[in-house]
Amino acid sequence: MSQSVTHHLNPTLLTLLWALVSLPAAAITVAPVVSPDWLAEHLREPGLAIIEVSEIAAFEFDGHIPGAVYTNKSDWRHQAADTSLVHYDADRLQGIIRALGVNQGDAVLVYYRGTEVNEALGAFYLVWLFNYLGHTNVGILDQGWSGWLRSGGEIEEDAPTPKPGNFTARPLGALEISTRELQQIGEFYPVIDGRPASHFTGQDKFPANLAYGRIEGSLSQPWQDYLHRDEDGLIYMQTPEIPALLQRKGFARDTPLLLTCFGGTGAAINFVMFYNAGYHNLRLDDGGLRRWNERHLPLVKD
């Protein structure tokens, strides 16, 4: 079993897979996390697709970054038969992305409004989804709409309907891990839980979660550690140079890291933060603890 596991997680294999689905040359390249100043400098360059994750009323009536198109967290996921929330299949995701006007050669920048936490969760999840679909020239705007406003960024009120793009999905299965595989190989690699610390210890849980506790041997890196609010109440995520857990553990940057949370969205925040810090050998559990507990798999708690 261990040889097969190593094959799935080998960073050389991931590099090869990314190379096999390399994108046409884009006009620009985005980093995993992009500063507001960088965006202001490149705002109107051709080949940059900007996507806002928010509520439609705010996007249409409160302004947005020039050239941005709108989406919502719920547009990308559905409830599976076991009640877990997971992404749609690649063909449907491709259609959604094309409808947003994204082309295969585009650099993609995602940002969130920040009036509620689901907008931030949805934006980071979308960055992971683009990576999963083989489009690695994608990043997130550091500190979201809040950071853009505080930097004096330009605001646009018009919201024209985008011309359909030609984005092509080429899924990279190595970036995702199923609940079954997580159960089988979790003892061999670091499993990192993105839920709040009190949920990790088993003192609390989300109402939809069936059980208290964590996967035995897993490590805690709450996505809430990155969470802040500005003076106007907008939520934003502060990007660390290296996330606290990785600093404490001192993992080598090629260490295979398995990311989970209650669902996929909190784990996606860790995906982006870890990737930005140079940790690229990452696999995300989209079904999360919700699916784990629907299958009555073992947990431990303090």
C-alpha positions in Angstrom: 0.0 0.0 0.0 2.8 2.5 0.9 4.3 2.4 -2.6 0.9 3.3 -4.1 0.4 6.1 -1.6 3.8 7.6 -2.3 3.0 7.5 -6.0 -0.1 9.6 -5.5 1.6 12.2 -3.2 5.0 12.4 -4.9 5.8 16.1 -5.6 7.6 15.2 -8.8 4.3 13.6 -10.0 2.4 16.7 -9.2 4.9 18.8 -11.1 4.6 16.5 -14.1 0.8 16.6 -14.0 0.8 20.4 -13.9 3.2 20.5 -16.8 0.9 18.1 -18.8 -2.0 20.6 -18.5 0.1 23.7 -18.9 -1.9 26.7 -20.0 -1.4 28.7 -23.1 0.9 31.6 -22.5 -1.0 34.3 -20.5 -0.4 38.0 -20.8 0.4 38.0 -17.1 0.9 35.6 -14.3 -0.7 35.9 -10.9 0.8 34.8 -7.6 -1.2 32.7 -5.2 -1.9 35.9 -3.2 -1.9 39.2 -4.9 -1.5 42.6 -3.3 -4.0 45.5 -4.0 -1.1 47.5 -5.4 -0.2 44.8 -7.9 -3.8 44.6 -9.0 -4.0 48.4 -9.4 -0.9 48.3 -11.6 -2.2 45.4 -13.8 -6.0 46.1 -13.6 -6.6 46.7 -17.3 -4.0 44.4 -18.8 -5.5 41.9 -21.4 -5.9 38.4 -20.2 -6.7 39.1 -16.6 -10.1 37.7 -15.4 -11.4 39.1 -12.1 -14.1 37.3 -10.1 -15.9 38.6 -7.1 -17.5 36.2 -4.6 -20.4 38.1 -2.9 -24.1 38.7 -3.0 -25.5 40.0 -6.3 -27.2 43.1 -4.7 -23.9 44.3 -3.3 -22.0 43.6 -6.6 -24.6 45.5 -8.7 -25.4 48.4 -6.4 -22.4 49.0 -4.1 -19.7 48.9 -6.8 -16.9 46.4 -7.5 -13.4 46.2 -8.9 -13.4 47.3 -12.6 -13.9 44.4 -15.0 -15.0 42.0 -12.3 -17.7 39.4 -12.8 -20.0 38.1 -10.0 -20.4 34.6 -8.5 -21.6 33.2 -5.2 -20.2 30.4 -3.1 -23.3 28.2 -3.7 -22.8 28.3 -7.4 -20.0 25.7 -7.2 -21.3 23.1 -4.9 -24.2 20.7 -4.4 -25.4 18.5 -1.6 -24.5 14.8 -2.2 -26.7 11.9 -1.2 -24.9 11.6 2.1 -25.6 15.3 2.8 -22.0 16.4 2.4 -21.5 19.6 0.3 -19.0 18.9 -2.6 -18.1 20.5 -5.9 -20.0 19.8 -9.1 -18.4 17.6 -11.7 -15.8 19.0 -14.1 -18.1 19.5 -17.1 -20.5 21.5 -15.1 -17.7 23.6 -13.5 -16.3 24.2 -16.9 -19.6 25.6 -18.1 -19.9 27.9 -15.1 -16.4 29.3 -15.6 -17.0 29.8 -19.3 -20.2 31.7 -18.5 -18.1 34.1 -16.4 -16.1 34.9 -19.5 -12.9 33.1 -18.5 -10.6 31.9 -21.3 -8.1 29.1 -21.1 -5.2 31.5 -21.4 -6.4 34.0 -18.8 -4.8 34.8 -15.5 -7.6 34.6 -12.9 -7.8 36.7 -9.8 -10.5 36.0 -7.2 -11.7 38.3 -4.4 -14.4 38.4 -1.8 -16.7 41.2 -0.6 -16.4 40.3 3.1 -19.8 41.3 4.4 -20.1 37.7 5.6 -17.7 34.9 6.2 -19.1 32.7 3.5 -17.9 35.1 0.8 -14.3 34.7 2.0 -14.7 30.9 2.3 -16.2 30.8 -1.2 -13.4 32.8 -2.7 -10.6 30.6 -1.3 -12.5 27.5 -2.4 -12.8 28.9 -5.9 -9.0 29.4 -6.1 -8.6 25.7 -5.1 -11.2 24.7 -7.6 -9.3 26.4 -10.4 -6.2 24.6 -9.4 -8.1 21.3 -9.2 -9.4 21.9 -12.7 -5.8 22.3 -14.0 -5.8 26.2 -14.2 -2.9 27.1 -11.9 -2.5 30.7 -13.1 -4.9 31.8 -10.4 -4.6 33.8 -7.2 -6.6 35.6 -4.5 -6.6 39.3 -3.7 -4.9 39.8 -0.3 -7.4 41.1 2.2 -10.2 41.1 -0.4 -12.5 44.1 -0.9 -11.5 45.6 2.4 -7.9 45.7 1.3 -8.9 47.2 -2.1 -10.9 50.0 -0.4 -8.1 50.7 2.1 -5.6 51.0 -0.7 -7.8 53.5 -2.5 -8.6 51.1 -5.3 -10.8 52.1 -8.2 -14.5 51.2 -8.1 -16.8 50.5 -11.0 -20.6 50.4 -10.9 -21.5 49.0 -14.4 -21.9 45.3 -14.6 -22.0 44.2 -18.2 -22.8 40.6 -19.1 -19.5 38.8 -19.9 -18.9 37.2 -23.3 -18.6 33.4 -22.8 -15.1 32.2 -22.6 -13.3 29.0 -23.8 -12.0 27.7 -20.5 -11.2 24.0 -20.6 -11.3 21.9 -17.4 -8.5 19.3 -17.1 -8.9 18.0 -13.6 -5.9 17.1 -11.5 -7.0 14.3 -9.3 -3.8 14.5 -7.2 -5.1 17.7 -5.6 -8.1 16.0 -4.0 -8.4 13.2 -1.6 -11.5 11.1 -0.9 -12.8 10.2 2.5 -11.9 6.6 1.9 -8.3 7.3 1.0 -7.9 9.7 3.9 -9.0 7.0 6.2 -6.5 4.6 4.6 -3.4 6.8 4.5 -4.0 9.5 7.1 -1.7 7.8 9.6 1.2 8.0 7.2 1.0 11.8 6.5 0.1 15.0 8.3 -3.6 15.5 8.3 -4.4 19.2 9.0 -7.8 20.2 10.3 -9.0 23.7 9.5 -12.0 23.9 11.8 -12.1 26.2 14.8 -9.9 25.1 17.7 -12.9 24.2 20.0 -14.2 21.9 17.3 -10.8 20.2 16.9 -10.7 19.4 20.6 -14.2 18.1 20.6 -15.7 20.8 22.9 -18.0 22.2 20.2 -19.2 21.4 16.7 -21.2 22.9 13.9 -25.0 22.1 14.2 -24.9 20.0 11.0 -22.0 17.9 12.2 -23.1 14.5 13.6 -20.3 14.0 16.1 -17.7 15.8 18.3 -14.0 15.3 17.9 -11.2 15.0 15.3 -9.4 12.4 13.2 -6.8 10.7 15.4 -3.4 12.1 14.9 -4.6 15.1 13.0 -3.2 18.6 13.5 -5.0 21.9 14.0 -4.6 25.0 11.8 -7.9 26.9 12.2 -8.8 29.0 9.2 -10.1 31.5 11.7 -6.5 32.3 12.7 -6.3 34.4 9.5 -9.6 36.1 10.0 -9.9 39.9 10.8 -12.4 42.7 10.5 -11.7 46.2 9.5 -13.1 49.4 11.1 -16.2 49.2 8.9 -16.9 45.6 9.8 -15.7 44.0 6.6 -14.1 40.5 6.9 -10.7 40.0 5.5 -8.0 37.3 5.6 -4.5 38.3 6.7 -1.9 36.2 4.8 1.0 35.1 7.0 4.5 34.6 5.6 4.3 31.0 7.0 1.1 29.7 8.8 1.6 29.1 12.5 1.3 25.3 12.3 3.9 25.0 9.6 6.3 27.2 11.7 5.8 25.1 14.7 6.2 21.7 13.0 9.0 22.8 10.6 7.8 20.5 7.8 9.9 20.4 4.7 8.2 22.1 1.8 7.8 18.9 -0.1 6.0 17.1 2.8 2.7 15.7 1.6 0.0 17.5 3.6 -3.7 16.3 3.7 -6.1 19.1 4.3 -9.6 18.7 5.8 -12.2 20.7 7.8 -16.0 20.4 8.2 -16.4 20.8 4.5 -14.0 21.8 1.7 -14.1 25.6 2.1 -12.1 26.0 5.3 -9.5 23.5 4.1 -9.3 25.6 0.9 -8.1 28.6 2.9 -5.3 26.5 4.3 -4.6 25.3 0.8 -4.0 28.9 -0.5 -2.1 30.0 2.6 0.2 26.9 2.5 0.7 27.2 -1.2 1.6 30.8 -0.9 4.2 29.9 1.7 5.9 27.4 -0.7 4.1 24.2 0.4 2.8 22.7 -2.9 2.4 19.0 -2.1 -1.2 19.4 -0.9 -4.4 17.3 -1.2 -7.8 18.6 -0.1 -10.7 16.5 1.4 -13.8 18.1 -0.1 -16.3 16.1 1.8 -14.5 16.9 5.1 -15.6 15.8 8.6 -19.2 16.0 7.5 -18.7 13.1 5.1 -16.4 11.3 7.6 -19.1 11.5 10.3 -21.9 10.4 7.9 -19.9 7.2 7.5 -19.5 6.9 11.3 -15.7 6.7 11.1 -13.7 7.0 14.3 -12.9 10.3 16.1 -11.0 11.3 19.2 -11.5 14.3 21.5 -9.8 15.8 24.5 
